[in-house]
């Protein structure tokens, strides 16, 4: 997955989208961010994503640039940024809100949709091939445990998973 750098040049602000994000944030307050960078310095992917920059973009109303970027999908959800923030901004939950909004508007990376569809079809992120099973046998490992894909599919359908990711079962 390549990283798309979000440029602050030629900005396009969407006040309505910004309001929607701010109204849907479960915890934290982006307006309290003082751009100290402590969240980014603790982030295991801080060299790729910059939580303090994302919060600043939310504050500036640059939500459309964020939800259409791949950057919001790279967060590992370790919550280090939120735990370290001295202002209790809670960047992780802001990222969740951005992801949810992006999903509703159809901005889910194709690769992520493919992974999700594998879960829907096979109950696993990656299907265990016959070759992989032979490898396991050579290593003295037991067969991979069976997965009730139908049960998983039903559960995902009940919670609206397919609607969220914009996929259909094939």
N, C-alpha and C positions, 0 to 999 in steps of 0.2 A: 504494500500500500504506500504510494508516494504521498509526501506531505505538501500541501498547498499553503504557501505563505500568504497570510492575509495582509494586504497592503492598506494603509490608511490614506493613501493618495486617491483622489477622485472618489471620495466617499459618497455613499448614498444612504441617507438616513431615512428610517421608517418609524415615525413616532408611534403609530398604532401597534406595530409589531413589538416595539420596545415596551409599550404598556402591557401587552399581552404577556411578555416574558416576566416583567416585574410583578404582575398580578398572580402569576402561577408559581413563583419561587416558593418552595416549601419552607425553607429556612435561610437565614442570612440576608444581608442587605448590601447590594453592590455599591450603594451611595456612600457607605462607610469606608470604602477602600481608599487608602492613602498611597497606593502604588509603591509600597516598601519592598516588594519582591520576595518576601519571606516564603510565600506560597510556592513560588516558582523555584526558589533555591532548594526546597525540600522535595519537589516533584521528581519521581524517578524518570520521568520523560521531559524534565524541564529544559533539556537541550532541544526538544522538538516543539512542545507546547508550552505556552507561557500563561499560566492561570491568571496572573495579575493583568496581563494584556487583554485577555478575554473579558475580564470584569470591566476593564476600562472601555472596551468596545461596546459592552452592554450599556454602560453609563452614557456613552456618546450616541447611542441609538443605532449602532452599526450591526444590528441583529441579523439583517439579511445576509451580510457578508459572513457572519459566523455560522448561521444555519446551513448555508450552502457550501461551507468549507469542510474538509476532511478532518481538520484539527480537533473539532469537538468530539470526534469518534475515537481519538487516540488515547483519551484519559483511561487509566487503568482502574479507576474508582477505588483507589487505596485510601482516600480521604486525608492524606498527609497535608495537602494544601489547607484543608478546612481545619484540621487539628492545630496547625501552626499559626494560623492567621490571628494576629493580635487584636484585630478589629471585629472578629467573628463574622466576616463577610460570607464564609462558606462557599468558596468557589466550586467545590464538587457538586453541590446541589444546584448551583447556577448552571453548571454543565449538563446535569440531568434535565433541567428545564429546557435548555437549548436543544438537547437531543430529542426530547419529546415533541417540541415544536417542529423541529426539522422533520421528524417522522410523519407528523400530521400533514405537513406540506409536501411530502414526497421527496425529501432530500436525504435518503438513506443510501450510503455507498453501495454500489452494485455487489461488491465482494461480501459485504455484510448480509445483504439479502440472500446471496447464494448460500452462505453458511447457515443462515436461519432456515432456508428451505431444505437443506440437508437434514436438519433436526426434525423438521415437519415430516419429511419423507421416510427417514431411516431411524429417527430417534437418537442420532449421533451427529456430531459436527462433521466427522469424516467416516465414511462407510469402511468397515473392516473387510479388506479384500481377502481372497483365498491365499494369495501370496503372503500377506501379513500374518495370517493364521499359521502358515507353514513356518515362517520365521519364528513365531512364538513357540511353536512345537520344538524347533531346533534348539531354542534357548532354554527349553525345559519349563516354559511358562504354560499355565492353563489356557484353554480357549477363552477368548474374550467373552464376558458374560452377556447373555442375551438381553435385548432391550425390547420392551413392549411398545413398538413404534405407534401402534394404533391408539394405545392409551395416552401416549404423549401427544399425538395429533389431536385427539379429542380435547385434552386439557388445554392445548394451545388455541384451539378453535373457540372454546368456551370463554377464554379471556380476551378474545379479539386479536390474537397475535398476528394472524395473516393480514388483517386490516391495517395493523400498525406498520408492518414491514412492506405492505403493498404487494404481497405475493399471492400466488395461487398454487395449489397442489397439482402436480402433473402426474 
